[in-house]
Amino acid sequence: MNLRIRVALVVSLLAVGAGAAVALLANVGPAWLLVWAGAVIALVPAVPLFFGRPFDIFEPVYLFAVSYLVLFVVRPVFDLSQALGLPLIAGQDPTPGYELALALGLAGACSFFVGYYAPLGRRLARHLGDLSGELDSDRLTVFSGATVMLGLGLFAAFIVTSGGLDTLALILSGRSASYFSVFAQSTGYLFLGLQGLVGVGILLLATAKSWRSLRGGIALGILLISQSTAIAGGNRIWLLPVASAVGVLWYLRRGRRPRLIMVVLVSAPLFLFGITLPRDYRNVELRQGTLVDSAIGILSNPGQSVSDFFSTPDTAMLSTLAVETQYVPAVMPFQLGGTYLAELLRPIPRALWADRPREGEVYLMQVIFPSLFAANVQFTFSLFGEPYMNWGLFGVLGFCLAFGAAWRALLEWFRRSQANRLTQGVFAASWPFMFVYVRGGLGVDYQRQVIVLLPILVGAWYARRLTRTTAELSL
């Protein structure tokens, strides 16, 4: 660990210690003290900048810091400021476990930063292979076409087995009780075939000479088709990572980074129309007028959008984690790694294995929120929820240490060949998942990243095989 990083960590720890002393003297409650400490820890990535380290907005550590700041600092400020006490989460009172949840989040964030800045990530990056080599255009076309047809075929099979055109119309109309029941069927997993097109679109975008070319236009069309149902259903968990990946890839291809002023200017419309509008309009029963009417209402009262964002389940991961700590291990014993085994088995459809082990978040919903589970409603318990469910505090510390090292390895791998278009595509597709993971957890969301990355990696491997074989045959 170099001198600048050591100084940054020391300064941060001293700031936390000084703040803790002041807070104790001021007789501030433990929850507020933990929130304040979290705010200081979230600033750790900014400290090296004062020592001359160059700023790269796409460095994953900054996205982690912002994600943690939103969910474990700003949201609890809203919660703790309520005159009537902490808001209930689906009838459950998070108060008894709130301070423990804050402490788990703080410990996890510290462990992430240690893992990220320690040498382990850079060492891991040395063992990751590169994506260098020329791609054969014909084989890339064959692979892309076959993958697109496979994805559309799976989606078509889902529609046919779920009710046909009536089901398609139901999905495209927005969310409702019937909407969720469709995906609870045994063939519901086939719906993800449409999301399998995302990786193909990014692969073609990354390798296109120009986005205005035929390949670039086809790639953008594929991405639009892949997100058609996500747009209709307001599924931001798919839509936002894809849109972010495209934006990141645009900058990486040009070797540029967005200016901070541009990020600030884009943040407001992104929040209003990328987060708030889909949430307000996607529920059929709650709609008030047309999409334009909803947009006008949001623009006329943006403050209400901010208040709603920090008072709804959108950002309630700390509260759900606090409720979890009341059940684990008192009611549900530590799983000792069992949920991670279940996550590895997640790709196996329950239609083929009805007794497949339940994933961590599914098990928690069954025990804590049984009525919501029966209604196919799913809460998430943050990045720290599953490791705590398996091994308690030590699980959070160990997992976050490895998580930080893994993201540093991805960054160093990217920097090693950042001019390579395929490398740019993999990094751009991965970067947005940092917020997805902090909000939901690795186990509940890793398959989303796999679905996106797999076509990119397999397509690159397949398209390079002919080039190498041809070269060998010419000798």
C-alpha positions in Angstrom: 0.0 0.0 0.0 1.6 3.3 -1.1 2.2 6.3 1.1 -0.7 8.3 -0.3 -3.2 5.6 0.4 -1.8 5.0 3.9 -2.1 8.7 4.6 -5.6 8.8 3.3 -6.7 5.9 5.6 -5.0 7.4 8.6 -6.6 10.8 8.0 -10.0 9.2 7.6 -9.6 7.2 10.8 -8.5 10.2 12.7 -11.5 12.2 11.4 -13.8 9.4 12.6 -12.2 9.3 16.0 -12.3 13.1 16.4 -16.0 13.1 15.3 -16.8 10.3 17.6 -15.3 12.2 20.6 -17.2 15.4 19.7 -20.5 13.5 19.2 -20.1 11.7 22.5 -19.4 15.0 24.3 -22.5 16.5 22.6 -24.5 13.5 23.8 -25.6 12.4 20.4 -27.3 9.0 20.1 -25.5 6.0 18.8 -27.5 5.9 15.6 -26.6 9.5 14.7 -22.9 8.8 15.6 -22.9 5.8 13.2 -24.4 7.9 10.5 -21.8 10.6 10.9 -19.0 8.0 10.9 -20.5 6.6 7.7 -20.5 10.0 6.1 -16.8 10.4 6.9 -15.9 6.9 5.7 -17.7 7.5 2.4 -15.2 10.4 1.8 -12.2 8.0 1.9 -11.8 7.9 -1.9 -11.7 11.7 -2.1 -8.7 11.9 0.3 -6.0 10.7 -2.2 -7.1 13.4 -4.6 -5.6 16.0 -2.2 -2.2 14.3 -2.6 -2.2 14.6 -6.4 -3.8 11.3 -7.4 -5.6 11.8 -10.7 -9.4 11.6 -10.6 -11.2 9.1 -12.8 -15.0 9.2 -12.4 -15.3 5.7 -13.7 -13.1 4.2 -11.0 -15.5 1.8 -9.2 -14.6 3.0 -5.7 -16.3 6.3 -6.3 -19.6 4.6 -7.3 -19.4 2.4 -4.2 -18.9 5.5 -2.0 -21.9 7.3 -3.6 -24.0 4.2 -3.3 -23.1 3.7 0.3 -23.6 7.4 1.0 -27.2 7.4 -0.5 -28.3 4.2 1.3 -26.5 4.2 4.6 -26.1 7.9 5.3 -28.7 10.1 3.5 -31.5 7.6 3.9 -31.0 7.1 7.7 -30.9 10.9 8.1 -34.4 11.0 6.6 -35.5 8.1 8.8 -34.0 9.4 12.1 -35.5 12.8 11.5 -39.1 11.5 11.6 -41.0 12.9 14.6 -42.9 9.6 15.1 -39.8 7.4 15.0 -38.4 5.1 12.4 -40.9 4.3 9.6 -42.1 0.7 9.5 -41.1 -1.5 6.6 -44.1 -3.6 5.5 -45.4 -3.6 9.1 -42.0 -4.6 10.6 -40.3 -2.2 13.0 -36.6 -1.8 12.2 -35.8 0.1 15.4 -34.4 -2.8 17.5 -31.9 -3.7 14.8 -31.2 -0.3 13.3 -28.0 0.5 15.1 -26.6 -2.9 14.4 -27.5 -2.5 10.8 -25.7 0.8 10.7 -22.7 -0.7 12.3 -22.7 -3.6 9.8 -22.8 -1.2 6.9 -20.0 0.9 8.4 -17.8 -2.1 9.0 -18.5 -3.4 5.5 -17.6 -0.1 3.9 -14.3 0.1 5.8 -13.5 -3.5 4.8 -14.3 -2.7 1.2 -11.9 0.2 1.1 -9.2 -1.9 2.7 -9.7 -4.6 0.1 -9.8 -2.1 -2.7 -6.7 -0.2 -1.8 -4.6 -3.1 -0.6 -2.2 -4.8 -3.1 -4.4 -7.9 -3.4 -6.6 -6.6 -6.2 -3.6 -5.5 -8.3 -2.1 -9.0 -7.8 -5.3 -10.7 -8.9 -5.4 -8.6 -12.0 -2.1 -10.0 -13.2 -3.7 -13.4 -13.5 -6.6 -12.2 -15.6 -6.2 -12.9 -19.3 -6.6 -10.1 -21.9 -9.0 -9.8 -24.8 -6.5 -8.9 -27.5 -6.6 -10.2 -31.0 -8.5 -9.4 -34.2 -12.1 -10.5 -34.5 -13.5 -12.2 -37.6 -16.4 -10.1 -38.8 -18.3 -13.1 -40.3 -18.1 -15.2 -37.2 -19.1 -12.3 -35.1 -22.1 -11.8 -37.3 -23.0 -15.5 -37.1 -22.7 -15.5 -33.3 -24.6 -12.3 -32.8 -27.5 -13.5 -35.1 -27.7 -16.9 -33.4 -27.7 -15.4 -29.9 -30.3 -12.9 -30.8 -32.5 -15.6 -32.3 -32.0 -17.7 -29.3 -33.0 -14.9 -26.9 -36.0 -14.0 -28.9 -37.0 -17.7 -29.2 -36.8 -18.1 -25.4 -38.9 -15.0 -24.9 -41.4 -16.1 -27.5 -41.7 -19.5 -25.7 -42.4 -17.6 -22.5 -45.2 -15.6 -24.1 -46.7 -18.7 -25.8 -46.7 -20.8 -22.6 -48.0 -17.9 -20.5 -51.1 -17.0 -22.5 -50.0 -15.7 -25.8 -50.6 -12.2 -27.1 -52.8 -11.4 -24.1 -49.8 -11.9 -21.9 -47.6 -9.8 -24.1 -50.2 -7.0 -23.9 -50.3 -7.4 -20.2 -46.5 -7.0 -19.8 -46.4 -4.0 -22.1 -49.2 -2.2 -20.3 -47.3 -1.9 -17.0 -47.3 -3.5 -13.5 -50.3 -5.0 -11.9 -51.2 -8.0 -9.8 -51.7 -10.1 -12.9 -48.3 -8.8 -14.2 -46.4 -10.4 -11.3 -48.4 -13.7 -11.4 -47.1 -14.2 -15.0 -43.5 -14.4 -13.9 -44.3 -16.7 -11.0 -45.2 -19.5 -13.4 -42.8 -22.4 -14.0 -41.7 -21.0 -17.4 -41.1 -17.5 -16.0 -37.4 -17.8 -16.3 -37.7 -17.9 -20.1 -38.5 -14.2 -19.9 -34.8 -13.5 -19.3 -34.1 -14.6 -22.9 -34.9 -11.0 -24.0 -32.2 -9.7 -21.5 -29.7 -12.0 -23.2 -29.7 -9.6 -26.1 -28.0 -6.9 -24.0 -24.5 -8.5 -24.2 -24.8 -8.9 -27.9 -25.7 -5.2 -28.3 -22.8 -4.1 -26.2 -20.4 -6.4 -28.0 -21.5 -5.0 -31.4 -21.3 -1.4 -30.0 -17.9 -2.0 -28.6 -16.5 -3.4 -31.9 -18.2 -1.1 -34.3 -16.0 1.4 -36.1 -18.6 4.0 -35.6 -22.0 4.0 -33.8 -23.4 5.6 -37.0 -22.3 2.5 -39.0 -24.6 -0.4 -39.9 -23.2 -2.5 -37.0 -23.7 0.4 -34.6 -27.3 1.0 -35.7 -28.1 -2.7 -35.4 -26.5 -2.8 -31.9 -28.6 0.1 -30.7 -31.7 -1.5 -32.1 -30.9 -4.8 -30.3 -30.4 -2.9 -27.0 -33.7 -1.1 -27.5 -35.5 -4.4 -28.2 -33.9 -6.0 -25.1 -35.3 -3.2 -22.9 -38.7 -2.9 -24.5 -40.4 -4.8 -21.6 -38.2 -3.2 -19.0 -39.3 0.2 -20.3 -43.0 -0.8 -20.2 -42.8 -2.3 -16.8 -40.5 0.4 -15.3 -37.9 -2.2 -14.4 -35.1 0.1 -13.5 -32.9 -2.8 -12.3 -32.4 -3.7 -15.9 -32.9 -0.4 -17.7 -30.5 1.8 -15.8 -27.5 -0.5 -15.9 -27.9 -0.9 -19.6 -28.3 2.8 -20.2 -25.3 3.5 -18.0 -23.2 0.9 -19.8 -23.9 2.6 -23.1 -22.9 6.0 -21.7 -19.7 4.7 -20.1 -18.7 2.8 -23.3 -19.3 6.0 -25.3 -16.7 7.8 -23.2 -14.2 4.9 -23.0 -14.2 4.6 -26.8 -13.1 8.2 -27.0 -10.6 8.0 -24.2 -12.5 10.7 -22.4 -14.3 11.2 -19.1 -17.4 13.4 -18.4 -16.7 16.6 -16.6 -18.1 16.9 -13.1 -20.3 19.8 -14.1 -21.8 17.6 -16.8 -22.4 14.8 -14.3 -24.2 17.3 -12.0 -26.3 18.7 -14.8 -27.3 15.2 -16.0 -28.0 13.9 -12.5 -31.2 15.9 -12.0 -33.0 14.8 -15.2 -31.7 11.2 -14.8 -33.2 11.1 -11.3 -36.5 12.6 -12.3 -37.0 10.7 -15.6 -34.8 7.6 -15.1 -35.8 6.8 -11.5 -38.9 8.7 -10.4 -41.0 8.7 -13.6 -40.8 4.9 -14.1 -41.6 4.3 -10.5 -44.7 6.6 -10.5 -46.1 5.4 -13.9 -45.3 1.7 -14.0 -48.2 0.6 -11.6 -51.4 0.4 -13.6 -53.6 0.8 -10.5 -51.8 3.9 -9.3 -51.5 5.8 -12.6 -53.0 9.3 -12.7 -53.3 10.3 -16.3 -50.9 9.7 -19.2 -47.1 9.4 -19.1 -46.9 13.1 -20.1 -49.2 14.0 -17.1 -46.9 12.1 -14.8 -43.8 13.8 -16.2 -45.4 17.3 -15.8 -46.4 16.4 -12.2 -42.8 15.4 -11.4 -41.4 18.6 -12.9 -43.8 20.8 -11.0 -42.8 19.4 -7.7 -39.2 17.9 -7.8 -38.9 18.2 -4.0 -41.6 15.6 -3.6 -39.7 13.2 -5.8 -36.7 13.5 -3.6 -38.8 13.0 -0.5 -40.4 10.0 -2.0 -37.1 8.5 -3.0 -35.9 8.6 0.6 -39.1 7.4 2.2 -40.1 4.4 0.0 -38.6 0.9 -0.4 -36.5 2.2 -3.2 -33.8 3.1 -0.7 -35.0 1.1 2.4 -32.1 -1.4 2.4 -30.9 -0.3 5.8 -34.4 -0.9 7.3 -34.7 -4.3 5.7 -31.2 -5.2 7.0 -32.2 -3.9 10.5 -35.2 -6.2 10.4 -33.0 -9.1 9.2 -30.7 -8.7 12.2 -33.8 -9.3 14.4 -34.4 -12.7 12.9 -30.8 -13.8 12.3 -29.6 -15.7 14.3 -32.5 -15.5 16.8 -35.1 -17.1 14.6 -33.1 -18.2 11.5 -29.6 -19.7 12.3 -26.5 -18.5 10.4 -26.5 -20.3 7.1 -22.7 -20.9 7.0 -22.5 -20.5 3.3 -25.6 -22.4 2.4 -27.2 -19.5 0.6 -24.2 -19.0 -1.7 -24.6 -22.7 -2.8 -28.2 -21.9 -3.5 -27.2 -18.9 -5.6 -24.9 -21.0 -7.7 -27.8 -23.4 -8.4 -30.1 -20.5 -9.3 -29.8 -21.0 -13.1 -31.5 -24.4 -12.7 -35.2 -23.8 -13.3 -37.5 -25.0 -10.5 -39.5 -26.7 -13.3 -36.6 -29.1 -13.5 -35.8 -29.2 -9.8 -38.7 -28.3 -7.6 -36.8 -28.7 -4.3 -33.9 -26.6 -5.3 -32.5 -24.8 -2.2 -33.9 -21.4 -1.6 -31.7 -18.3 -2.1 -30.9 -16.0 0.8 -33.3 -13.2 -0.1 -36.1 -15.7 -0.8 -35.6 -17.4 2.5 -35.7 -14.1 4.3 -38.9 -13.1 2.6 -40.5 -16.4 3.4 -39.8 -16.0 7.1 -40.0 -12.2 7.6 -42.6 -11.1 5.0 -44.6 -14.2 4.2 -47.6 -12.3 2.8 -45.5 -10.2 0.5 -43.6 -13.3 -0.6 -46.9 -15.0 -1.5 -47.7 -11.9 -3.5 -44.4 -12.2 -5.4 -43.0 -9.0 -3.9 -39.3 -9.1 -3.2 -37.3 -6.8 -0.9 -33.6 -6.6 -1.0 -31.3 -6.5 2.1 -28.3 -4.6 0.8 -24.8 -5.9 0.0 -24.2 -6.7 3.6 -27.4 -8.8 4.2 -26.4 -12.1 2.8 -22.9 -12.3 4.3 -24.4 -11.4 7.7 -27.0 -14.1 7.1 -24.2 -16.7 6.6 -21.5 -15.7 9.1 -22.5 -12.6 11.0 -20.1 -9.7 11.4 -17.1 -11.8 10.3 -19.0 -12.7 7.1 -19.6 -9.0 6.3 -15.9 -8.1 6.9 -14.5 -11.0 4.9 -17.0 -10.7 2.0 -16.5 -6.9 1.7 -12.7 -7.3 1.8 -12.9 -9.8 -1.2 -15.5 -7.6 -2.9 -13.3 -4.6 -2.8 -10.3 -6.6 -4.1 -12.3 -8.0 -7.0 -13.4 -4.5 -8.1 -9.8 -3.3 -7.9 -8.7 -6.3 -10.0 -11.3 -5.4 -12.6 -10.0 -1.8 -12.7 -6.3 -2.8 -13.0 -7.3 -5.3 -15.7 -9.0 -2.6 -17.7 -6.2 -0.2 -17.3 -3.7 -2.7 -18.7 -5.4 -2.6 -22.1 -7.9 0.2 -21.9 -7.6 1.0 -25.6 -8.9 -2.5 -26.5 -12.6 -2.3 -27.6 -13.6 -5.6 -26.0 -11.9 -4.6 -22.7 -13.9 -1.4 -22.9 -17.1 -3.3 -23.5 -16.6 -5.7 -20.5 -15.7 -2.8 -18.1 -18.6 -0.6 -19.3 -21.0 -3.5 -18.9 -19.7 -4.3 -15.4 -19.3 -0.8 -13.9 -23.1 0.0 -13.3 -23.5 -3.2 -11.3 -21.7 -1.7 -8.3 -24.8 0.2 -7.3 -26.9 -2.8 -8.1 -24.9 -4.9 -5.7 -24.7 -2.4 -2.9 -28.5 -2.0 -3.1 -29.4 -5.6 -3.6 -26.5 -7.9 -2.8 -24.2 -10.2 -4.8 -26.3 -13.3 -4.6 -29.6 -11.8 -5.7 -28.1 -9.9 -8.6 -25.0 -11.6 -9.9 -26.9 -13.5 -12.6 -27.9 -10.2 -14.1 -24.2 -9.4 -14.7 -23.5 -12.9 -16.0 -26.4 -12.6 -18.5 -24.8 -9.4 -19.8 -21.2 -10.5 -19.8 -21.5 -14.0 -21.1 -22.4 -13.1 -24.7 -19.5 -10.6 -24.8 -16.9 -13.1 -23.6 -18.2 -16.0 -25.6 -18.7 -13.9 -28.7 -15.1 -12.6 -28.4 -13.7 -16.1 -28.0 -15.8 -17.5 -30.9 -14.9 -14.7 -33.3 -11.1 -15.0 -32.5 -11.0 -18.7 -33.1 -11.2 -18.4 -36.9 -8.4 -15.8 -37.1 -6.0 -18.0 -35.1 -6.9 -21.1 -37.0 -6.5 -19.4 -40.4 -3.1 -18.0 -39.4 -2.0 -21.5 -38.3 -3.2 -23.1 -41.5 -1.3 -20.6 -43.6 2.0 -21.7 -42.2 
